[in-house]
Amino acid sequence: MAGLNPIDAIRRAVAERARRKRVQLAAGWPQATAHINGWKVLPTGDAAKSFAQTDFIEARFHFLLNGEYYGGYARSVAMGRREAEKLAVGSPEIHIRYNPVNPDQAVVLAEDNPSFPFAIISG
């Protein structure tokens, strides 16, 4: 559940604004196919909006571009722990967007991955 600390609220608002800006910039970047390397089920912490959605999935991925490896992370929407543990398996492909000037900046957009095993938060 969201904390009452005003500094935490400001910090979350700044992070959300930065995420939205990244997503907006990434919409024009080239796409690549990445491979999931590993999964983690993590607690949502103070960002939990309900007692039933206490965790999210973090998927680590890599992609190859001009013979070089790059990587990043994708995050799921909040969900229950059992559901997250059930979905965080395998090594599916994921579509990413990368900054052509700096491929270390990779962003996963939900609209590029409609059939992924779980809903993704863009950014």
C-alpha positions as CSV (number, residue, x, y, z in Angstrom):
1,M,0.0,0.0,0.0
2,A,1.2,3.5,-0.7
3,G,3.0,5.1,2.2
4,L,2.0,8.4,3.8
5,N,5.4,9.9,3.5
6,P,5.2,12.9,1.2
7,I,8.9,12.4,0.1
8,D,8.0,8.9,-1.1
9,A,5.1,10.2,-3.1
10,I,7.3,12.8,-4.7
11,R,9.9,10.2,-5.5
12,R,7.3,7.9,-7.1
13,A,5.9,10.8,-9.1
14,V,9.4,11.8,-10.4
15,A,10.2,8.1,-11.3
16,E,6.8,7.8,-13.1
17,R,7.5,11.0,-15.1
18,A,10.9,9.7,-16.1
19,R,9.4,6.3,-17.1
20,R,6.8,8.0,-19.3
21,K,9.5,10.1,-21.0
22,R,11.6,7.0,-21.7
23,V,8.5,5.3,-23.2
24,Q,7.7,8.3,-25.4
25,L,11.3,8.5,-26.7
26,A,11.5,4.8,-27.3
27,A,8.4,4.7,-29.5
28,G,10.6,5.9,-32.4
29,W,13.6,3.6,-31.7
30,P,14.4,0.5,-33.8
31,Q,13.1,-2.9,-32.6
32,A,15.0,-6.0,-31.8
33,T,14.2,-9.5,-30.5
34,A,15.7,-10.3,-27.1
35,H,15.9,-13.5,-25.2
36,I,14.9,-13.9,-21.5
37,N,18.0,-14.9,-19.4
38,G,16.3,-15.2,-16.0
39,W,13.4,-14.3,-13.8
40,K,12.9,-12.9,-10.3
41,V,9.7,-12.5,-8.4
42,L,10.0,-9.4,-6.3
43,P,7.6,-7.7,-3.8
44,T,5.9,-4.5,-4.9
45,G,6.4,-3.0,-1.5
46,D,4.8,0.3,-0.9
47,A,3.6,0.4,-4.5
48,A,1.1,-2.4,-3.9
49,K,-2.4,-1.2,-4.7
50,S,-4.1,-4.2,-3.0
51,F,-3.4,-7.0,-0.7
52,A,-3.8,-9.5,-3.5
53,Q,-1.3,-8.0,-5.8
54,T,1.9,-8.1,-3.7
55,D,4.5,-9.1,-6.3
56,F,5.8,-8.5,-9.8
57,I,8.1,-10.3,-12.2
58,E,11.4,-8.9,-13.3
59,A,12.7,-10.6,-16.5
60,R,16.4,-10.1,-17.4
61,F,17.0,-10.2,-21.2
62,H,19.8,-9.9,-23.7
63,F,19.9,-9.1,-27.4
64,L,22.6,-9.1,-30.1
65,L,23.3,-6.1,-32.3
66,N,26.1,-5.9,-34.8
67,G,27.9,-8.7,-32.9
68,E,27.7,-7.0,-29.5
69,Y,25.5,-8.2,-26.6
70,Y,23.2,-5.7,-24.8
71,G,20.6,-6.3,-22.2
72,G,18.0,-4.9,-19.8
73,Y,15.0,-5.7,-17.7
74,A,11.3,-6.0,-18.2
75,R,8.7,-5.7,-15.4
76,S,5.3,-7.2,-15.1
77,V,2.2,-5.5,-13.7
78,A,1.5,-6.3,-10.0
79,M,0.0,-9.8,-9.3
80,G,-0.3,-12.4,-6.6
81,R,2.9,-14.3,-5.6
82,R,1.6,-17.7,-6.8
83,E,0.6,-16.4,-10.2
84,A,4.0,-14.7,-10.6
85,E,5.9,-17.8,-9.7
86,K,3.8,-19.8,-12.2
87,L,4.4,-17.3,-15.0
88,A,8.1,-16.7,-14.4
89,V,9.4,-19.7,-16.4
90,G,10.9,-20.6,-19.7
91,S,12.9,-18.4,-22.1
92,P,10.5,-16.7,-24.4
93,E,11.5,-14.0,-26.8
94,I,10.6,-10.4,-26.1
95,H,10.5,-7.5,-28.5
96,I,12.5,-4.5,-27.3
97,R,13.4,-1.1,-28.6
98,Y,16.9,0.3,-28.3
99,N,18.5,3.7,-28.6
100,P,20.5,3.5,-31.9
101,V,23.0,6.0,-30.5
102,N,23.4,4.0,-27.3
103,P,22.1,0.4,-27.5
104,D,22.6,0.0,-23.7
105,Q,19.4,2.0,-23.4
106,A,16.8,-0.6,-24.1
107,V,13.1,-0.3,-23.4
108,V,10.3,-2.8,-23.4
109,L,6.9,-1.6,-24.6
110,A,3.7,-3.4,-23.7
111,E,2.2,-2.7,-27.1
112,D,5.1,-4.5,-28.8
113,N,4.5,-7.7,-26.7
114,P,0.7,-8.3,-26.6
115,S,1.1,-12.1,-26.5
116,F,3.8,-12.2,-23.8
117,P,2.9,-14.6,-20.9
118,F,2.1,-11.7,-18.6
119,A,1.2,-8.0,-18.9
120,I,4.3,-5.8,-19.1
121,I,4.7,-2.3,-17.8
122,S,6.2,-0.2,-20.6
123,G,9.6,1.3,-19.7
